[in-house]
Amino acid sequence: MLQWPGRSRRAAKGSVWPAALACAFLWCFAVTATPQGTETPLEAVRETVTQVLRILNDPALKHQAKHAQRRRMLEEIAASRFDYAEMSKRVLGSYWKQLTEIQRKEFVEVYTSFLSDKYAGRIEDYTGRKQEVGYLAERIEGSYAEVRTELRSEKMTLPMDYRLLVKDVRWSGYDIIIDGVSLVSNYRSQFQKIIRDSSYEELVKNLQERSISAEDTKRKP
Protein backbone atom coordinates (compact mmCIF):
# COMPACT_ATOMS: atom_id res chain seq x y z
CA MET A 1 0.00 0.00 0.00
CA LEU A 2 1.24 3.46 -0.85
CA GLN A 3 2.42 5.47 2.13
CA TRP A 4 4.14 8.82 2.35
CA PRO A 5 6.65 9.70 5.07
CA GLY A 6 5.16 11.42 8.12
CA ARG A 7 3.86 14.93 7.59
CA SER A 8 3.67 17.77 10.08
CA ARG A 9 0.24 18.73 11.39
CA ARG A 10 -0.42 22.37 10.67
CA ALA A 11 -4.16 22.67 11.09
CA ALA A 12 -5.16 25.28 13.64
CA LYS A 13 -5.93 23.73 17.03
CA GLY A 14 -9.58 23.78 17.93
CA SER A 15 -10.59 24.33 14.31
CA VAL A 16 -13.70 22.36 13.33
CA TRP A 17 -14.34 23.41 9.74
CA PRO A 18 -11.24 21.87 8.07
CA ALA A 19 -12.23 18.29 8.90
CA ALA A 20 -15.82 18.87 7.84
CA LEU A 21 -14.76 20.48 4.57
CA ALA A 22 -12.35 17.65 3.95
CA CYS A 23 -15.23 15.20 4.41
CA ALA A 24 -17.15 17.16 1.85
CA PHE A 25 -14.29 16.86 -0.60
CA LEU A 26 -14.23 13.13 0.00
CA TRP A 27 -17.89 12.91 -0.97
CA CYS A 28 -17.32 14.84 -4.18
CA PHE A 29 -13.89 13.61 -5.08
CA ALA A 30 -13.07 11.13 -7.79
CA VAL A 31 -11.05 11.37 -10.99
CA THR A 32 -11.41 10.13 -14.52
CA ALA A 33 -8.54 9.55 -16.95
CA THR A 34 -8.71 10.63 -20.58
CA PRO A 35 -9.82 7.97 -23.08
CA GLN A 36 -6.18 7.49 -24.02
CA GLY A 37 -5.21 7.13 -20.38
CA THR A 38 -2.69 9.98 -20.64
CA GLU A 39 -3.93 12.09 -17.74
CA THR A 40 -1.83 11.78 -14.60
CA PRO A 41 -3.41 11.29 -11.16
CA LEU A 42 -2.28 14.76 -10.08
CA GLU A 43 -3.80 16.40 -13.16
CA ALA A 44 -7.01 14.49 -12.62
CA VAL A 45 -7.25 15.51 -8.96
CA ARG A 46 -6.64 19.14 -9.89
CA GLU A 47 -9.34 19.08 -12.55
CA THR A 48 -11.93 17.48 -10.27
CA VAL A 49 -11.29 19.71 -7.26
CA THR A 50 -11.41 22.73 -9.58
CA GLN A 51 -14.86 21.65 -10.75
CA VAL A 52 -16.06 21.36 -7.16
CA LEU A 53 -14.65 24.76 -6.15
CA ARG A 54 -16.10 26.37 -9.27
CA ILE A 55 -19.58 25.25 -8.24
CA LEU A 56 -19.08 26.31 -4.63
CA ASN A 57 -17.80 29.76 -5.61
CA ASP A 58 -20.26 30.50 -8.41
CA PRO A 59 -22.15 33.67 -7.33
CA ALA A 60 -25.13 32.63 -9.44
CA LEU A 61 -25.52 29.46 -7.36
CA LYS A 62 -25.17 30.99 -3.90
CA HIS A 63 -28.72 32.29 -3.62
CA GLN A 64 -31.07 30.24 -1.45
CA ALA A 65 -33.28 29.52 -4.44
CA LYS A 66 -30.32 27.88 -6.20
CA HIS A 67 -29.32 25.50 -3.40
CA ALA A 68 -31.23 22.56 -4.86
CA GLN A 69 -29.67 23.10 -8.27
CA ARG A 70 -26.19 23.38 -6.78
CA ARG A 71 -26.66 20.19 -4.79
CA ARG A 72 -27.78 18.32 -7.89
CA MET A 73 -24.69 19.52 -9.75
CA LEU A 74 -22.41 18.28 -6.97
CA GLU A 75 -24.29 14.99 -6.79
CA GLU A 76 -23.78 14.53 -10.53
CA ILE A 77 -20.03 14.96 -10.09
CA ALA A 78 -20.01 12.38 -7.33
CA ALA A 79 -22.26 9.91 -9.14
CA SER A 80 -20.21 10.00 -12.34
CA ARG A 81 -16.75 10.05 -10.79
CA PHE A 82 -16.68 8.26 -7.45
CA ASP A 83 -16.19 4.50 -7.29
CA TYR A 84 -18.82 3.77 -4.65
CA ALA A 85 -18.51 0.00 -5.12
CA GLU A 86 -14.77 0.11 -4.38
CA MET A 87 -15.38 2.44 -1.46
CA SER A 88 -18.03 0.09 -0.05
CA LYS A 89 -15.76 -2.94 -0.36
CA ARG A 90 -12.91 -1.21 1.45
CA VAL A 91 -15.01 0.31 4.19
CA LEU A 92 -16.53 -3.07 5.12
CA GLY A 93 -13.19 -4.88 5.00
CA SER A 94 -13.43 -8.62 5.71
CA TYR A 95 -17.20 -8.41 6.20
CA TRP A 96 -17.65 -7.67 2.50
CA LYS A 97 -16.76 -11.29 1.64
CA GLN A 98 -19.52 -12.56 3.92
CA LEU A 99 -22.27 -10.70 2.08
CA THR A 100 -24.35 -12.17 -0.70
CA GLU A 101 -24.45 -10.41 -4.07
CA ILE A 102 -27.87 -9.00 -3.17
CA GLN A 103 -26.51 -7.65 0.13
CA ARG A 104 -23.51 -6.13 -1.59
CA LYS A 105 -25.72 -4.30 -4.06
CA GLU A 106 -27.92 -3.17 -1.18
CA PHE A 107 -24.96 -1.85 0.80
CA VAL A 108 -23.51 0.08 -2.14
CA GLU A 109 -26.86 1.78 -2.70
CA VAL A 110 -27.39 2.58 0.98
CA TYR A 111 -23.83 3.78 1.52
CA THR A 112 -23.94 5.93 -1.61
CA SER A 113 -27.15 7.56 -0.44
CA PHE A 114 -25.65 8.04 3.04
CA LEU A 115 -22.55 9.82 1.72
CA SER A 116 -24.47 11.95 -0.76
CA ASP A 117 -26.98 13.15 1.81
CA LYS A 118 -24.50 13.62 4.64
CA TYR A 119 -21.86 15.61 2.80
CA ALA A 120 -23.94 17.65 0.37
CA GLY A 121 -25.05 19.78 3.30
CA ARG A 122 -21.48 20.08 4.54
CA ILE A 123 -20.37 21.54 1.26
CA GLU A 124 -23.14 24.11 1.35
CA ASP A 125 -22.21 25.08 4.92
CA TYR A 126 -18.68 26.06 3.87
CA THR A 127 -19.51 27.82 0.64
CA GLY A 128 -17.99 31.28 0.62
CA ARG A 129 -14.98 30.52 2.79
CA LYS A 130 -11.76 31.66 1.18
CA GLN A 131 -9.53 28.67 0.56
CA GLU A 132 -7.17 27.29 -2.05
CA VAL A 133 -5.62 23.92 -2.78
CA GLY A 134 -1.89 23.37 -3.22
CA TYR A 135 -0.89 20.41 -5.39
CA LEU A 136 2.40 19.02 -4.14
CA ALA A 137 3.29 15.65 -5.64
CA GLU A 138 2.02 12.32 -6.93
CA ARG A 139 3.24 8.78 -6.44
CA ILE A 140 2.23 5.84 -8.62
CA GLU A 141 2.80 2.14 -7.93
CA GLY A 142 1.17 -0.14 -10.47
CA SER A 143 -2.57 0.44 -10.47
CA TYR A 144 -2.47 2.60 -7.33
CA ALA A 145 -1.62 6.25 -6.85
CA GLU A 146 -1.51 8.83 -4.10
CA VAL A 147 -1.61 12.57 -4.66
CA ARG A 148 -0.40 14.97 -1.97
CA THR A 149 -2.24 18.27 -1.59
CA GLU A 150 -2.74 20.97 1.00
CA LEU A 151 -5.97 22.80 1.77
CA ARG A 152 -4.96 26.36 2.63
CA SER A 153 -6.83 29.23 4.23
CA GLU A 154 -5.85 32.38 6.04
CA LYS A 155 -5.65 30.57 9.40
CA MET A 156 -4.43 27.05 8.62
CA THR A 157 -2.80 24.59 6.26
CA LEU A 158 -4.26 21.09 6.20
CA PRO A 159 -2.48 18.13 4.52
CA MET A 160 -4.89 16.11 2.37
CA ASP A 161 -3.65 13.07 0.44
CA TYR A 162 -5.91 11.41 -2.14
CA ARG A 163 -5.69 7.66 -2.87
CA LEU A 164 -6.67 6.42 -6.30
CA LEU A 165 -7.11 3.17 -8.16
CA VAL A 166 -7.03 2.76 -11.94
CA LYS A 167 -9.42 0.41 -13.71
CA ASP A 168 -9.57 0.28 -17.51
CA VAL A 169 -7.51 3.52 -17.80
CA ARG A 170 -9.89 5.21 -15.37
CA TRP A 171 -8.51 6.73 -12.17
CA SER A 172 -11.03 6.75 -9.31
CA GLY A 173 -10.61 8.10 -5.80
CA TYR A 174 -11.36 5.68 -2.98
CA ASP A 175 -9.93 7.38 0.11
CA ILE A 176 -8.59 10.65 1.46
CA ILE A 177 -6.00 11.01 4.21
CA ILE A 178 -6.65 14.11 6.31
CA ASP A 179 -3.68 15.17 8.40
CA GLY A 180 -2.55 11.55 8.48
CA VAL A 181 -5.97 10.04 9.24
CA SER A 182 -7.85 7.88 6.70
CA LEU A 183 -11.57 8.55 6.43
CA VAL A 184 -12.14 5.05 5.05
CA SER A 185 -10.41 3.56 8.09
CA ASN A 186 -12.47 5.75 10.40
CA TYR A 187 -15.75 4.56 8.95
CA ARG A 188 -14.48 0.98 8.76
CA SER A 189 -13.86 0.90 12.51
CA GLN A 190 -17.40 2.12 13.19
CA PHE A 191 -19.08 -0.18 10.69
CA GLN A 192 -17.26 -3.28 11.89
CA LYS A 193 -18.07 -2.49 15.51
CA ILE A 194 -21.78 -2.24 14.68
CA ILE A 195 -21.68 -5.56 12.84
CA ARG A 196 -19.78 -7.27 15.67
CA ASP A 197 -22.01 -5.87 18.41
CA SER A 198 -25.25 -6.29 16.53
CA SER A 199 -25.56 -7.29 12.86
CA TYR A 200 -25.12 -6.24 9.26
CA GLU A 201 -28.84 -5.43 9.18
CA GLU A 202 -28.35 -2.98 12.07
CA LEU A 203 -25.57 -1.24 10.17
CA VAL A 204 -27.82 -0.80 7.16
CA LYS A 205 -30.54 0.58 9.41
CA ASN A 206 -28.13 3.11 10.96
CA LEU A 207 -26.97 4.23 7.52
CA GLN A 208 -30.55 4.66 6.36
CA GLU A 209 -31.27 6.75 9.46
CA ARG A 210 -28.06 8.77 8.91
CA SER A 211 -27.08 8.02 12.52
CA ILE A 212 -23.36 7.51 11.87
CA SER A 213 -20.96 10.44 11.97
CA ALA A 214 -17.32 10.61 10.88
CA GLU A 215 -16.65 12.95 13.81
CA ASP A 216 -17.73 10.24 16.27
CA THR A 217 -14.78 8.08 15.37
CA LYS A 218 -11.95 8.25 17.87
CA ARG A 219 -8.51 8.78 16.39
CA LYS A 220 -6.10 6.08 17.41
CA PRO A 221 -2.90 7.26 19.15
C-alpha positions as CSV (number, residue, x, y, z in Angstrom):
1,M,0.0,0.0,0.0
2,L,1.2,3.5,-0.9
3,Q,2.4,5.5,2.1
4,W,4.1,8.8,2.4
5,P,6.7,9.7,5.1
6,G,5.2,11.4,8.1
7,R,3.9,14.9,7.6
8,S,3.7,17.8,10.1
9,R,0.2,18.7,11.4
10,R,-0.4,22.4,10.7
11,A,-4.2,22.7,11.1
12,A,-5.2,25.3,13.6
13,K,-5.9,23.7,17.0
14,G,-9.6,23.8,17.9
15,S,-10.6,24.3,14.3
16,V,-13.7,22.4,13.3
17,W,-14.3,23.4,9.7
18,P,-11.2,21.9,8.1
19,A,-12.2,18.3,8.9
20,A,-15.8,18.9,7.8
21,L,-14.8,20.5,4.6
22,A,-12.4,17.6,4.0
23,C,-15.2,15.2,4.4
24,A,-17.2,17.2,1.8
25,F,-14.3,16.9,-0.6
26,L,-14.2,13.1,0.0
27,W,-17.9,12.9,-1.0
28,C,-17.3,14.8,-4.2
29,F,-13.9,13.6,-5.1
30,A,-13.1,11.1,-7.8
31,V,-11.1,11.4,-11.0
32,T,-11.4,10.1,-14.5
33,A,-8.5,9.6,-17.0
34,T,-8.7,10.6,-20.6
35,P,-9.8,8.0,-23.1
36,Q,-6.2,7.5,-24.0
37,G,-5.2,7.1,-20.4
38,T,-2.7,10.0,-20.6
39,E,-3.9,12.1,-17.7
40,T,-1.8,11.8,-14.6
41,P,-3.4,11.3,-11.2
42,L,-2.3,14.8,-10.1
43,E,-3.8,16.4,-13.2
44,A,-7.0,14.5,-12.6
45,V,-7.2,15.5,-9.0
46,R,-6.6,19.1,-9.9
47,E,-9.3,19.1,-12.5
48,T,-11.9,17.5,-10.3
49,V,-11.3,19.7,-7.3
50,T,-11.4,22.7,-9.6
51,Q,-14.9,21.6,-10.8
52,V,-16.1,21.4,-7.2
53,L,-14.7,24.8,-6.2
54,R,-16.1,26.4,-9.3
55,I,-19.6,25.3,-8.2
56,L,-19.1,26.3,-4.6
57,N,-17.8,29.8,-5.6
58,D,-20.3,30.5,-8.4
59,P,-22.2,33.7,-7.3
60,A,-25.1,32.6,-9.4
61,L,-25.5,29.5,-7.4
62,K,-25.2,31.0,-3.9
63,H,-28.7,32.3,-3.6
64,Q,-31.1,30.2,-1.4
65,A,-33.3,29.5,-4.4
66,K,-30.3,27.9,-6.2
67,H,-29.3,25.5,-3.4
68,A,-31.2,22.6,-4.9
69,Q,-29.7,23.1,-8.3
70,R,-26.2,23.4,-6.8
71,R,-26.7,20.2,-4.8
72,R,-27.8,18.3,-7.9
73,M,-24.7,19.5,-9.7
74,L,-22.4,18.3,-7.0
75,E,-24.3,15.0,-6.8
76,E,-23.8,14.5,-10.5
77,I,-20.0,15.0,-10.1
78,A,-20.0,12.4,-7.3
79,A,-22.3,9.9,-9.1
80,S,-20.2,10.0,-12.3
81,R,-16.7,10.0,-10.8
82,F,-16.7,8.3,-7.5
83,D,-16.2,4.5,-7.3
84,Y,-18.8,3.8,-4.7
85,A,-18.5,0.0,-5.1
86,E,-14.8,0.1,-4.4
87,M,-15.4,2.4,-1.5
88,S,-18.0,0.1,0.0
89,K,-15.8,-2.9,-0.4
90,R,-12.9,-1.2,1.5
91,V,-15.0,0.3,4.2
92,L,-16.5,-3.1,5.1
93,G,-13.2,-4.9,5.0
94,S,-13.4,-8.6,5.7
95,Y,-17.2,-8.4,6.2
96,W,-17.6,-7.7,2.5
97,K,-16.8,-11.3,1.6
98,Q,-19.5,-12.6,3.9
99,L,-22.3,-10.7,2.1
100,T,-24.3,-12.2,-0.7
101,E,-24.4,-10.4,-4.1
102,I,-27.9,-9.0,-3.2
103,Q,-26.5,-7.6,0.1
104,R,-23.5,-6.1,-1.6
105,K,-25.7,-4.3,-4.1
106,E,-27.9,-3.2,-1.2
107,F,-25.0,-1.9,0.8
108,V,-23.5,0.1,-2.1
109,E,-26.9,1.8,-2.7
110,V,-27.4,2.6,1.0
111,Y,-23.8,3.8,1.5
112,T,-23.9,5.9,-1.6
113,S,-27.1,7.6,-0.4
114,F,-25.6,8.0,3.0
115,L,-22.6,9.8,1.7
116,S,-24.5,12.0,-0.8
117,D,-27.0,13.2,1.8
118,K,-24.5,13.6,4.6
119,Y,-21.9,15.6,2.8
120,A,-23.9,17.6,0.4
121,G,-25.1,19.8,3.3
122,R,-21.5,20.1,4.5
123,I,-20.4,21.5,1.3
124,E,-23.1,24.1,1.4
125,D,-22.2,25.1,4.9
126,Y,-18.7,26.1,3.9
127,T,-19.5,27.8,0.6
128,G,-18.0,31.3,0.6
129,R,-15.0,30.5,2.8
130,K,-11.8,31.7,1.2
131,Q,-9.5,28.7,0.6
132,E,-7.2,27.3,-2.0
133,V,-5.6,23.9,-2.8
134,G,-1.9,23.4,-3.2
135,Y,-0.9,20.4,-5.4
136,L,2.4,19.0,-4.1
137,A,3.3,15.6,-5.6
138,E,2.0,12.3,-6.9
139,R,3.2,8.8,-6.4
140,I,2.2,5.8,-8.6
141,E,2.8,2.1,-7.9
142,G,1.2,-0.1,-10.5
143,S,-2.6,0.4,-10.5
144,Y,-2.5,2.6,-7.3
145,A,-1.6,6.3,-6.8
146,E,-1.5,8.8,-4.1
147,V,-1.6,12.6,-4.7
148,R,-0.4,15.0,-2.0
149,T,-2.2,18.3,-1.6
150,E,-2.7,21.0,1.0
151,L,-6.0,22.8,1.8
152,R,-5.0,26.4,2.6
153,S,-6.8,29.2,4.2
154,E,-5.8,32.4,6.0
155,K,-5.6,30.6,9.4
156,M,-4.4,27.0,8.6
157,T,-2.8,24.6,6.3
158,L,-4.3,21.1,6.2
159,P,-2.5,18.1,4.5
160,M,-4.9,16.1,2.4
161,D,-3.7,13.1,0.4
162,Y,-5.9,11.4,-2.1
163,R,-5.7,7.7,-2.9
164,L,-6.7,6.4,-6.3
165,L,-7.1,3.2,-8.2
166,V,-7.0,2.8,-11.9
167,K,-9.4,0.4,-13.7
168,D,-9.6,0.3,-17.5
169,V,-7.5,3.5,-17.8
170,R,-9.9,5.2,-15.4
171,W,-8.5,6.7,-12.2
172,S,-11.0,6.7,-9.3
173,G,-10.6,8.1,-5.8
174,Y,-11.4,5.7,-3.0
175,D,-9.9,7.4,0.1
176,I,-8.6,10.6,1.5
177,I,-6.0,11.0,4.2
178,I,-6.6,14.1,6.3
179,D,-3.7,15.2,8.4
180,G,-2.5,11.6,8.5
181,V,-6.0,10.0,9.2
182,S,-7.8,7.9,6.7
183,L,-11.6,8.6,6.4
184,V,-12.1,5.1,5.1
185,S,-10.4,3.6,8.1
186,N,-12.5,5.7,10.4
187,Y,-15.7,4.6,9.0
188,R,-14.5,1.0,8.8
189,S,-13.9,0.9,12.5
190,Q,-17.4,2.1,13.2
191,F,-19.1,-0.2,10.7
192,Q,-17.3,-3.3,11.9
193,K,-18.1,-2.5,15.5
194,I,-21.8,-2.2,14.7
195,I,-21.7,-5.6,12.8
196,R,-19.8,-7.3,15.7
197,D,-22.0,-5.9,18.4
198,S,-25.3,-6.3,16.5
199,S,-25.6,-7.3,12.9
200,Y,-25.1,-6.2,9.3
201,E,-28.8,-5.4,9.2
202,E,-28.4,-3.0,12.1
203,L,-25.6,-1.2,10.2
204,V,-27.8,-0.8,7.2
205,K,-30.5,0.6,9.4
206,N,-28.1,3.1,11.0
207,L,-27.0,4.2,7.5
208,Q,-30.6,4.7,6.4
209,E,-31.3,6.8,9.5
210,R,-28.1,8.8,8.9
211,S,-27.1,8.0,12.5
212,I,-23.4,7.5,11.9
213,S,-21.0,10.4,12.0
214,A,-17.3,10.6,10.9
215,E,-16.6,12.9,13.8
216,D,-17.7,10.2,16.3
217,T,-14.8,8.1,15.4
218,K,-11.9,8.3,17.9
219,R,-8.5,8.8,16.4
220,K,-6.1,6.1,17.4
221,P,-2.9,7.3,19.2
